[in-house]
Amino acid sequence: MDLFSDTYRTITSPVEGFFKDRGSKFISRAFPVASEKEVKDNLTKLRQEYYDARHHCYAYILGADKSAYRINDDGEPSGTAGKPIHGQLLSHDLTNILVVVIRYFGGTKLGIPGLINAYREATKDALNQADIIEKLVTETITISYDYPLMDVVMRFIKENNINILETQFEISCKVRLSVRKSKAAKTEESLKSIYGVKIEKGDKTDN
């Protein structure tokens, strides 16, 4: 089993970077994002804030498995902006992140190598300012049981340091648990071995 299959790296808060070459200014803005809606909201705000800039090039990656991503050159020659931004995200092993590089043209063309270098360096400068953290991918497990089993179930949860998300204690009890993905299957088996405990597994979530 891949020991890192249930972790991912992202940034904790928005940061800004900068690069300048022959008069052209490249302002880089990096944001932690969890959905395409957050990506669109940040892009909209930046286009309003830097309304007079010639280009708003960007790349983003979403999901613990990095399965969702997009690259946008926003009018720059193909492969000169979004791709080097995306390349920096990959080299820093990051996900759930958006980086937008805003360019103010300085009057002198930089050429293909110059553009690639500028967008890469602007992105790198922003990421160098960022606090990078490792997060866990978890699975939600909902269990139900009759009240007399309360002590047994709660002892198991405490001994295994399992995070409780929600509780409903009545004659028939229900508890929602957050379990690290790599330990979810084993936890389920252990809970199933407690006579009278029923399990309903939820979707995996990123913590």
N, C-alpha and C positions, 0 to 999 in steps of 0.2 A: 504493500500500500504506500502511496505517496504521502510522506509525512506532512507535506505542506498543502495538501489538497483542500483543507478547510481553513486556510488563511489567505489573506490578500493584503496588499500595501496600498495606502492612499494618503492624501494630505489632509491635515486637520482643519485648515482654514484658507481663505483666499490669500494669494500673494501676488506681487508684481515684480517684473524684471524689465531690463532695458538693454538695447544694443543700438549702436549708431555706426553707420558706414557711409562715407562720402555724402553727408548731408541728410540721408534717409534715416528716420528715427523708427525704431521697432519697439513698441511697448507691449510687453507680454503680461497677460493676466491669467492666473491659474485658479481654478475653483474645484472644490470637492462637490461632486454631483452624484445623485442616486437614480436619476431617471432622465429620459429624453426631454421631458417637460422642463426640468431644471436647466438642462442645456439650452433649450430655446429661450427660457426666461432670461438667462444670463447674456445670451447673444443679443437679445432685444435691448437690454439695458445698456450694453456696451456700444451698440450702434447709435443709441440716443446720446450717450456720453461723449463718444468720439465721432460725432456726426460728420465732421469735416475731413476724416481720414480717407485715404484712397482705398485701402484694403483692410478687411477683417478676416484674416485667415485662421483656421482652427483645426483641432483634432480632439476627439474625445474617445474614451474607452469606458465601457460599463460592464458590470458583472464580475463576480469573483473569478469566473473562468475567462474573463476578457473577451467574451463571445460577441459583444456588441461594440462596434466602433465606427467612426466616420472621419473622413479626411476632406477638407475643403480648402481650395487654393484661392477662392474669391477673386478671380481675375488675374492672378499671377500666372506665369507660365506653368503648365502642368507638371506636378512633381516637385516644384521648387519651394513650396510653403507648407501645405498640410502634411506632406510626407516626412520632412525633417522634424516637424513638431511631434508627429506620431512616433517617430523613431526615438525621440528623447523620452517619451512616456514609456516605451518598451524597454529602453536601456536602464531606466530607473525602476523597472518592474512595478509600474503603477496602474491602478484601475479606479473606476468611479471618479474620474477626473476629466476636466475640460481645460484646455489651454487655448486662448485666443491671442494672436499676435496682431496688433494694430500698426499699420505702416503709414507713416507720413513721408511722401516722396520728396527727396531732396534735390531733384533736378538732374542727377546723374544716374544713368542706368548701371546696375551692378552686374548684369550678366547672370547666366544660370548658376555658375559656382558661387558667385557673390550672394545671390538670393538664398540659396540652400544654406550657406554658412550663416547668413544673418538670421534666418528663422530658427535655425538650430541653436545658435548662441543666445538669442533672446529667450527661447524656451528654457535653455539650460540655466540662464541667470535667474529666472523665476523659480525654477525647481530647487535651485541652491538656497533660496530664501525659505523654502517650505519646511514645516515639521512633518515628517513622514511617520506614519504609525502602521502597525500591523493589526488587522482586525480578524475576527473569527467568523466563519460561516456556520450558522447553527440550524438545527431543525427543531420545529415545535411539535411536542408530543402532548396530546390531551389524554388524561386518564380519568376513569370514573370508577367509583367503588362505594360500598355501603359504609356508613359512619363507623361501625365497630372496627374497621380496618385502618382507621385514621392513624393510630400510633405506629403501626407497622410501615405504612406508606411514608409518613413524615420522617421516620427514622432512616429509611432507605434514601430519601431525598437529601437529608442532612449529611449522612455518611459519604455520599457521592458528590457533594458540593454542587448540586443541580440547582439552576436558577428557576425560581417560581415566577411566572408571568401573571397568573390570575388564579384565584381560588373561589370555589363556591361550596361552602360547607353546610349541608343540610342532611336529611336522612340519607339521601343519595348524593355523594360528594363528587365534585369535578375539579381537576387541577390542570392548568396549562403549564408545561415545562419548556424551558429553552435548553437544548442539549447540543454540545459541540458535535459537528457533523461526523467526525471520525469515531465518536463514542456513541452515536445515536442507536445503531443496530444492537450493540451490546446492552445498552441501557434498556431498550425495548424488551429484549429477551429476559433480562433480570426482572423487569416489572411484570411480564407475562407469567413468570414463575410464582408470583404472589397470587395465591388462589383468591378469586373474587375481583381482581383488577382487570378492567377492560381498557383497551388502548385504541386511540384514533390518532394517527400520525398526521401532522399538518405539513405545510410547505416549508422548505428551507428558507431561512432569512439571513441577512447579513447584519452582524452586530458591530 
